[in-house]
Structures are given as C-alpha cells and as structure tokens.
Amino acid sequence: MEITKIAAPQADNTTPTPKVAKTASEWRELLSPTAFRVAREAGTEPPFRNAYNDLKDTGTFQCVCCGLELFRSDTKFNSGTGWPSFFAPIEQNRVVDHTDASHGMVRDEVICARCDAHLGHVFPDGPAPTGLRYCMNSAALSFQPAQ
C-alpha cells in the first residue's frame, strides 16, 4: 500500500531535534509497563479500552516517551476503530512512517521522529483534507489540555 501524504507546506521539514535515545532499561524505568510494551516494543493496546479513543477535550497529544507534540485535538475524529484517530500530525516532520510486515500484514507503521517510539499505523481511508487515518495507540501518547 502506498500512501500519499497531503499536508500544508512546511518551512522546515527536518527531524525535530534533539534526537532522544535511551536504553531499554532506561525507557522501562520511565514508562508504565503498557506504555513500554506499546511504544518501545511495537505493541498494540485493545480497541475501545484505552484512554483517548473517546476523549473530546481540546489540547495536544504528545509522544509519551519524549514529549514531542504530535497531534492537535482539532484533527482527531471518530473512526469507529476503537483507537484515537487523526487526519494529520501537527507537522509532517514529527512522525516517520515505514513499512511494517509483521503479523502477516503489510501496513505503514508510524513512529515518533524524535525518539522512534511506535505510535500506531497510518491508513489511506481517513477524512478530508488528507484522506489519511493516523490510528494511534493511547498508551504511546500523553494529552496536554489547552489552557
């Protein structure tokens, strides 16, 4: 599956810096067991039983590992899949996607551009304006309410 990204032009399309790298032991000390399994071991949380699927508050979703702001609540939509879904990241350079051929499927995995945390997958069945569905794991995100 080839996904064409449609995003507003970016002034700077470089990877957000500084890059964050830690050992598995360091990540394990910082994260909950579920967040570690999902974000550092490319796990998936159960659908419909997660923190942000039904959240409708205004704010910003960040990487649970490094705090990089990834998605705004105004790009979140109800996909009916049981996971929080967004039609676009804050800036395209904040996430990286690559082919994931695990579990007998071929999908596009989405990872954090700063710390390489597994966030979820992106699919070409989202709403306008991008047509993309960033299907994220709540356990890989933290939420910062708008002030």
C-alpha positions in Angstrom: 0.0 0.0 0.0 1.4 3.4 -1.0 0.2 6.4 1.0 0.4 9.9 -0.4 0.6 12.5 2.2 -1.2 15.7 1.7 -0.1 18.4 4.1 0.4 22.1 4.3 3.8 23.3 3.1 6.3 23.3 5.9 9.0 25.9 6.4 11.3 23.3 7.9 10.9 19.6 7.1 13.8 18.4 9.2 13.6 15.9 12.0 12.7 17.6 15.3 15.8 17.9 17.5 17.4 16.9 19.7 17.0 13.2 19.0 16.3 11.2 22.1 18.0 7.8 22.6 17.8 5.7 25.7 18.5 2.1 26.5 15.6 -0.3 27.0 16.3 -0.3 30.7 16.1 3.5 30.9 12.8 3.5 28.9 11.4 0.8 31.2 12.2 3.0 34.3 10.4 6.0 32.8 7.3 4.4 31.3 4.4 2.3 32.6 4.5 -1.4 31.6 1.8 -0.8 29.0 3.5 2.3 27.5 6.8 0.4 27.3 5.2 -2.6 25.6 3.3 -0.4 23.1 5.9 2.4 22.4 9.2 0.6 22.8 8.2 -3.0 21.7 5.7 -2.0 18.9 2.7 -3.4 20.8 -1.0 -2.6 20.3 -3.5 -1.8 23.0 -7.0 -3.2 23.0 -9.5 -1.2 20.9 -12.2 0.8 22.7 -10.5 0.2 26.1 -7.9 2.9 26.1 -7.5 6.4 27.5 -8.0 8.6 24.4 -10.4 6.9 22.0 -13.4 8.8 23.3 -11.6 11.9 24.6 -13.2 15.1 23.2 -11.2 17.7 25.1 -9.3 20.4 23.4 -5.5 20.1 23.6 -2.4 18.5 22.2 -1.3 14.8 22.1 2.4 14.2 22.7 4.7 11.3 22.5 4.6 9.5 25.9 8.3 8.8 25.7 9.9 12.2 24.7 7.1 14.7 24.9 7.2 15.8 21.3 3.9 17.4 20.3 2.4 15.2 17.6 -1.3 15.8 17.1 -3.9 18.5 17.9 -7.4 17.6 19.1 -8.9 19.5 16.1 -7.5 16.8 13.8 -9.0 14.0 15.9 -12.0 12.2 14.5 -14.2 9.2 15.4 -13.0 6.4 13.0 -15.1 3.7 14.7 -12.0 1.5 15.1 -11.6 1.9 18.9 -8.3 3.8 18.7 -7.7 7.5 18.7 -7.5 8.6 15.0 -6.2 11.8 13.5 -6.2 13.1 9.9 -2.8 14.9 10.2 0.1 15.4 12.5 0.9 18.9 13.8 3.8 18.9 11.2 4.7 16.0 8.9 8.3 16.0 10.2 7.2 15.0 13.7 6.3 11.5 12.6 8.0 8.9 10.3 6.3 6.1 8.6 7.8 2.9 7.2 6.6 -0.5 6.0 5.6 -2.9 8.8 5.2 -6.5 7.5 4.5 -8.1 10.9 1.6 -10.3 11.9 1.1 -11.4 8.3 0.0 -7.9 7.1 1.7 -5.1 5.3 0.9 -1.7 6.9 2.6 1.7 7.3 3.9 2.0 10.9 4.1 5.5 12.4 6.9 6.3 14.8 8.0 9.4 16.7 10.6 11.3 14.7 12.4 12.3 17.9 12.7 9.0 19.8 11.5 6.3 17.5 8.6 5.3 19.7 6.0 3.1 18.0 2.8 5.2 17.8 0.5 3.2 15.6 -0.2 2.9 11.8 -1.5 5.2 9.1 -4.1 4.1 6.5 -5.5 5.8 3.4 -9.1 5.8 4.5 -9.4 9.0 6.5 -11.5 12.1 6.0 -10.7 15.3 4.1 -8.5 17.2 3.9 -5.8 14.5 3.8 -7.7 11.2 3.3 -5.4 9.7 5.9 -6.2 8.0 9.2 -3.4 8.0 11.8 -4.6 5.2 14.0 -2.6 5.7 17.2 -2.3 3.8 20.5 -3.4 5.9 23.5 -0.6 4.2 25.5 2.0 5.8 23.2 0.5 9.3 23.8 0.1 11.8 26.6 -2.5 14.6 26.5 -1.9 18.2 27.3 -5.2 20.1 27.8 -5.5 23.5 26.2 -5.1 26.4 28.6 
